[in-house]
Amino acid sequence: MFNYHKVERLNIPQWEAVYRAELVPGVISFIAIHDTSRGCALGGCRMANYNDESLALTDVLRLSRGMTYKNTVSDLPLGGGKSVIICDPTVVGKSRENIFKEFGKFVAWINRDENLYSAAEDMNTTVDDMKIVNNYTSNIFGTKIDPSPYTAYGVYYAIEYVVDYFSLDLFHGERTLEGKRILLQGVGKVGLILLGLLIDAGMEVYVNDIIKDRVRSTKKKYSNIKVVCQKDLFNIDVDIFSPAARGEIITQQNVDNCKFKILCGPANNQLQNHEAGELLHKSGIIYCPDYVVNMGGVCSIKYLEIDGLSTEVTLKKIKQTVRKMLALTFRTAIRKNLSFNIAVDHAVRKILRKTHADHREVSNSKIFPLTSASLFS
């Protein structure tokens, strides 16, 4: 039986529900439910060794809001949520199993009266982890399929589309990816699959990853890639920068150092804030909003695992939706003279306003009494 006394509710404006729980001694988890007006919130569970809880809370809040926007632009009948587990992601064996057992109970507790949040795999979590969670709650996806390849394909479709869309402005009318230079930051589950697609397309690929073993194994598999060290990340003159690791890679301080023409990658929250997006826009750099570009993973869960569609149909629908929403973003930005990050948020909010007429208000106090006004007030 899950010990609900270990759970605290946090009061966060604009979020329907945010919870904190100690899963096992020393391991804290946050679950953030941003918006359920379109349906049960769906968002992955990531495991990371955050330096302190405030960073983890900030991350889960931004990521859950991003899932609301992602599920909206994907035209999925789902809300937005996210979960994080503060822990060394390399933990294995019984210790890892116990963490995900308790996380499963945590998710089940939150959903005991109504479906508010469903989890799935994410950064540093696996299909096997989700299978453990599934033993304790039915509010789990990603146990039958790995969404990583579909995320990678969605990013690839976005890169294809943005190069084609701006070919006259940026590439002298050359619409193909062949010969274009791209810097891929991060070769984890998604990044490595994306790398193979980019090489097959004939691109000149530069690779960076802070984990040296990943770099070595990637270089062994793809001998023609060029490895970039961390300190030279913004010194490489490329056509496209594709972040595939942690977020907030583009800041107000480093925009002036950016030498690429296009920012398009699978990482969440690539911009530190809206101001960084405005500066990118003023610099003439095309930003493909991350929650449009990386929608392939959540779409695959809906199409394959929930709807039972084929892989072929799933990839076709992902490609169509990515291209459609990028086109909307680009048109809105150009017509209204907005930065690309503001333009896509504008479009999403317009969709959500129509949905909110049927918004069902969720109160944490209905689930359990208030135990903490805020951990970080």
C-alpha distance (Angstrom), angle and dihedral (degrees) to the residues before:
residue distance angle dihedral
M1 . . .
F2 3.79 . .
N3 3.79 113.6 .
Y4 3.81 102.6 -128.4
H5 3.80 89.5 -173.7
K6 3.81 85.6 77.0
V7 3.81 90.0 62.3
E8 3.79 125.9 90.1
R9 3.77 128.2 -173.0
L10 3.80 117.5 -138.5
N11 3.79 122.9 -152.5
I12 3.81 105.3 -131.5
P13 3.83 117.1 166.9
Q14 3.84 114.5 -122.6
W15 3.82 93.2 16.5
E16 3.78 117.5 101.4
A17 3.79 93.8 -146.9
V18 3.80 138.2 -5.8
Y19 3.81 122.8 -176.5
R20 3.79 135.5 -172.5
A21 3.80 123.6 -162.6
E22 3.78 137.9 170.3
L23 3.80 104.0 -129.8
V24 3.78 97.4 -174.4
P25 3.81 128.1 -11.3
G26 3.79 108.0 -57.0
V27 3.83 96.2 3.7
I28 3.81 115.3 106.0
S29 3.80 126.8 -171.3
F30 3.80 130.7 -165.9
I31 3.80 124.8 -160.8
A32 3.80 116.6 -168.6
I33 3.81 122.7 -169.0
H34 3.78 108.5 -167.0
D35 3.80 105.5 173.9
T36 3.81 135.2 -6.8
S37 3.79 99.7 175.8
R38 3.83 90.9 113.4
G39 3.80 94.9 40.5
C40 3.79 142.9 -72.1
A41 3.81 111.1 -11.2
L42 3.80 112.5 -107.3
G43 3.78 123.8 -168.5
G44 3.78 138.3 135.8
C45 3.79 130.5 -96.8
R46 3.78 114.1 -123.2
M47 3.78 127.7 -168.4
A48 3.78 119.7 -148.9
N49 3.78 139.7 154.2
Y50 3.81 98.0 -118.8
N51 3.79 115.7 -171.0
D52 3.79 91.1 -129.0
E53 3.78 140.3 -4.0
S54 3.80 95.3 -103.3
L55 3.81 90.1 63.7
A56 3.80 90.9 49.8
L57 3.80 91.0 49.0
T58 3.80 91.9 49.8
D59 3.79 89.8 49.3
V60 3.81 95.7 49.8
L61 3.82 91.4 47.1
R62 3.80 94.0 51.6
L63 3.78 92.9 42.3
S64 3.81 94.1 49.1
R65 3.79 91.8 50.6
G66 3.79 88.1 48.1
M67 3.81 88.9 54.4
T68 3.81 90.6 54.3
Y69 3.79 88.9 54.0
K70 3.81 93.6 41.5
N71 3.80 94.1 50.8
T72 3.80 89.6 46.0
V73 3.81 96.1 51.7
S74 3.82 88.2 44.2
D75 3.83 87.6 56.9
L76 3.80 90.8 -127.1
P77 3.83 122.1 152.5
L78 3.80 90.2 -122.8
G79 3.77 138.0 107.1
G80 3.77 127.8 -136.8
G81 3.79 128.8 -95.1
K82 3.78 140.8 138.2
S83 3.78 141.2 -170.0
V84 3.79 134.7 -153.6
I85 3.77 132.8 -167.2
I86 3.81 116.3 -154.2
C87 3.77 102.5 -140.7
D88 3.79 144.1 108.3
P89 3.83 99.7 -78.2
T90 3.81 91.3 -146.8
V91 3.82 92.2 66.3
V92 3.83 110.9 127.8
G93 3.77 143.3 177.8
K94 3.79 124.6 22.5
S95 3.79 92.9 -11.8
R96 3.80 92.0 58.3
E97 3.79 91.9 43.9
N98 3.82 91.5 52.9
I99 3.80 91.7 50.3
F100 3.79 92.6 54.4
K101 3.81 92.3 42.6
E102 3.80 89.1 58.4
F103 3.78 92.1 41.6
G104 3.81 88.7 54.9
K105 3.80 89.7 52.2
F106 3.83 89.4 48.1
V107 3.82 91.1 54.3
A108 3.82 91.0 45.6
W109 3.82 91.0 51.6
I110 3.80 92.5 53.0
N111 3.81 91.0 50.0
R112 3.79 97.4 42.1
D113 3.84 94.5 110.4
E114 3.82 101.4 28.0
N115 3.79 139.6 -7.7
L116 3.79 105.4 -87.0
Y117 3.81 104.8 146.0
S118 3.80 138.3 17.0
A119 3.79 121.9 -169.9
A120 3.80 132.6 -149.3
E121 3.78 137.0 175.1
D122 3.78 120.2 -68.2
M123 3.79 139.4 154.5
N124 3.82 111.1 -8.6
T125 3.82 93.6 -2.1
T126 3.79 125.5 102.0
V127 3.78 144.3 -156.3
D128 3.83 88.3 -101.4
D129 3.82 89.9 54.6
M130 3.79 90.5 52.2
K131 3.80 90.4 50.0
I132 3.81 88.4 59.3
V133 3.81 90.0 49.7
N134 3.80 89.5 49.1
N135 3.81 89.8 63.2
Y136 3.80 88.7 68.6
T137 3.81 104.9 32.5
S138 3.79 138.7 25.3
N139 3.82 89.1 -148.8
I140 3.77 92.7 93.0
F141 3.79 135.5 102.5
G142 3.78 133.0 -179.4
T143 3.81 94.4 63.0
K144 3.79 94.1 110.5
I145 3.78 102.2 35.8
D146 3.78 137.3 27.8
P147 3.83 107.1 -126.4
S148 3.82 93.3 -161.6
P149 3.84 97.2 91.2
Y150 3.80 90.9 49.8
T151 3.79 91.3 50.6
A152 3.81 88.5 52.0
Y153 3.80 92.6 49.2
G154 3.81 90.7 50.0
V155 3.80 90.2 53.6
Y156 3.79 90.9 47.4
Y157 3.82 90.8 51.9
A158 3.81 88.8 50.2
I159 3.81 92.5 51.4
E160 3.80 90.1 49.0
Y161 3.79 91.2 49.7
V162 3.80 99.2 46.0
V163 3.82 92.1 48.9
D164 3.80 89.8 50.3
Y165 3.84 93.8 44.2
F166 3.81 94.8 51.3
S167 3.81 97.7 30.5
L168 3.81 94.0 117.4
D169 3.79 93.2 47.7
L170 3.79 98.8 43.1
F171 3.80 111.5 16.5
H172 3.82 107.5 34.9
G173 3.78 90.2 -105.0
E174 3.82 95.0 -53.3
R175 3.81 102.3 142.0
T176 3.80 102.9 -179.1
L177 3.80 129.1 86.3
E178 3.79 93.3 -129.2
G179 3.79 111.2 119.2
K180 3.81 94.6 5.7
R181 3.81 115.6 132.8
I182 3.80 119.8 -125.9
L183 3.80 133.1 178.7
L184 3.81 112.3 -149.4
Q185 3.78 112.4 -162.3
G186 3.80 108.4 -159.9
V187 3.80 129.6 19.9
G188 3.79 101.2 -156.8
K189 3.80 124.4 127.3
V190 3.81 95.8 -50.4
G191 3.80 98.4 29.4
L192 3.80 94.7 54.7
I193 3.80 92.7 51.8
L194 3.80 90.6 46.3
L195 3.79 89.8 50.0
G196 3.80 91.3 58.7
L197 3.81 91.2 51.1
L198 3.80 92.2 49.3
I199 3.81 93.0 49.7
D200 3.81 91.3 47.6
A201 3.82 87.5 53.6
G202 3.81 89.7 57.5
M203 3.79 97.9 -109.5
E204 3.79 124.3 153.8
V205 3.80 101.3 -119.5
Y206 3.80 129.2 -156.8
V207 3.82 116.3 -170.6
N208 3.79 133.8 -157.7
D209 3.80 129.8 178.6
I210 3.81 130.7 158.1
I211 3.83 90.1 -141.9
K212 3.80 104.9 82.5
D213 3.81 95.6 -161.4
R214 3.80 89.7 58.5
V215 3.80 90.6 51.6
R216 3.80 92.2 49.9
S217 3.80 94.6 48.6
T218 3.81 91.8 44.6
K219 3.79 92.2 50.1
K220 3.79 89.3 49.2
K221 3.81 90.8 53.5
Y222 3.82 96.1 41.0
S223 3.79 107.3 30.5
N224 3.82 94.0 177.2
I225 3.81 95.9 64.0
K226 3.81 120.1 103.8
V227 3.81 116.4 -130.6
V228 3.80 118.7 -138.1
C229 3.81 121.5 -161.5
Q230 3.80 120.1 -133.7
K231 3.80 96.4 -106.5
D232 3.83 90.8 55.5
L233 3.80 95.4 49.3
F234 3.80 93.0 114.3
N235 3.79 96.7 32.7
I236 3.81 95.6 73.4
D237 3.80 116.6 98.6
V238 3.83 104.1 -139.5
D239 3.79 137.4 149.7
I240 3.82 95.9 -127.5
F241 3.78 134.6 25.9
S242 3.82 113.5 -157.4
P243 3.83 114.5 -171.3
A244 3.80 111.5 -159.0
A245 3.80 101.7 166.6
R246 3.81 135.4 57.0
G247 3.81 121.9 -14.1
E248 3.81 135.8 -106.5
I249 3.78 93.2 54.1
I250 3.82 92.6 141.9
T251 3.80 114.0 61.9
Q252 3.79 135.8 171.1
Q253 3.79 87.3 -106.6
N254 3.82 98.6 54.9
V255 3.82 102.5 37.6
D256 3.80 91.0 94.3
N257 3.81 88.8 57.7
C258 3.81 94.9 53.8
K259 3.80 110.9 114.9
F260 3.81 98.6 179.5
K261 3.81 128.7 98.6
I262 3.81 98.5 -147.0
L263 3.81 133.8 35.2
C264 3.80 109.6 -156.3
G265 3.79 124.6 146.1
P266 3.81 146.1 125.9
A267 3.82 100.0 -105.9
N268 3.80 117.6 112.2
N269 3.82 121.7 -121.7
Q270 3.79 95.1 11.1
L271 3.80 91.9 168.7
Q272 3.79 117.9 68.9
N273 3.81 89.5 -144.3
H274 3.81 143.1 -25.9
E275 3.79 90.8 -83.9
A276 3.81 90.6 62.9
G277 3.81 88.0 54.0
E278 3.79 91.0 50.8
L279 3.80 90.6 51.7
L280 3.81 91.3 49.3
H281 3.80 88.6 52.6
K282 3.80 92.3 50.4
S283 3.81 88.8 49.7
G284 3.81 90.4 56.6
I285 3.82 93.9 -114.2
I286 3.81 116.5 145.1
Y287 3.81 112.5 -130.5
C288 3.80 118.4 -160.7
P289 3.82 103.4 -157.6
D290 3.79 109.9 -113.2
Y291 3.79 97.3 -134.4
V292 3.80 89.6 55.4
V293 3.79 94.6 44.7
N294 3.82 96.8 47.0
M295 3.81 98.6 42.0
G296 3.82 92.4 109.1
G297 3.80 94.2 89.3
V298 3.79 97.7 55.3
C299 3.81 90.3 39.9
S300 3.80 90.0 55.4
I301 3.80 90.6 53.7
K302 3.80 90.7 52.2
Y303 3.81 97.4 41.5
L304 3.81 100.8 37.4
E305 3.78 106.0 27.1
I306 3.81 101.3 31.3
D307 3.82 104.3 26.9
G308 3.82 97.6 30.0
L309 3.81 95.2 -133.0
S310 3.79 122.5 160.5
T311 3.80 124.1 -97.7
E312 3.81 90.3 -113.0
V313 3.81 93.6 53.3
T314 3.81 91.3 43.4
L315 3.81 93.4 54.1
K316 3.80 90.9 45.8
K317 3.82 91.9 52.3
I318 3.81 91.8 46.5
K319 3.80 91.1 51.3
Q320 3.80 92.7 48.3
T321 3.81 93.7 47.8
V322 3.82 95.2 46.0
R323 3.81 91.5 50.1
K324 3.82 92.8 44.6
M325 3.82 94.5 51.4
L326 3.80 94.3 42.9
A327 3.80 89.0 51.7
L328 3.81 89.7 50.9
T329 3.80 90.4 49.0
F330 3.79 94.3 49.1
R331 3.82 93.9 45.5
T332 3.80 92.8 47.8
A333 3.81 92.5 48.0
I334 3.79 94.5 48.2
R335 3.80 97.0 43.0
K336 3.80 95.8 45.0
N337 3.82 96.3 33.4
L338 3.81 91.9 -122.1
S339 3.77 130.2 146.2
F340 3.80 111.9 -102.0
N341 3.81 94.5 -111.3
I342 3.81 91.9 52.3
A343 3.81 92.1 44.0
V344 3.80 94.8 55.9
D345 3.81 92.5 44.6
H346 3.80 88.0 52.0
A347 3.81 90.8 53.2
V348 3.81 93.3 47.1
R349 3.79 94.1 48.8
K350 3.78 89.0 51.8
I351 3.82 89.4 56.1
L352 3.81 92.6 44.9
R353 3.81 93.1 50.4
K354 3.79 88.6 61.4
T355 3.80 90.3 49.2
H356 3.80 95.9 47.1
A357 3.79 92.3 71.6
D358 3.81 85.3 81.3
H359 3.80 94.2 36.8
R360 3.78 112.2 148.4
E361 3.76 110.7 -146.2
V362 3.78 113.4 -131.4
S363 3.78 119.5 -156.9
N364 3.78 121.2 -165.4
S365 3.78 89.4 -153.6
K366 3.80 88.2 68.6
I367 3.79 89.2 59.6
F368 3.80 98.5 45.7
P369 3.81 135.7 -24.9
L370 3.77 121.5 -81.9
T371 3.79 109.4 -88.5
S372 3.78 100.9 169.5
A373 3.78 132.7 20.4
S374 3.78 91.0 -151.2
L375 3.75 136.7 -34.2
F376 3.74 92.7 -142.2
S377 3.81 105.5 35.9
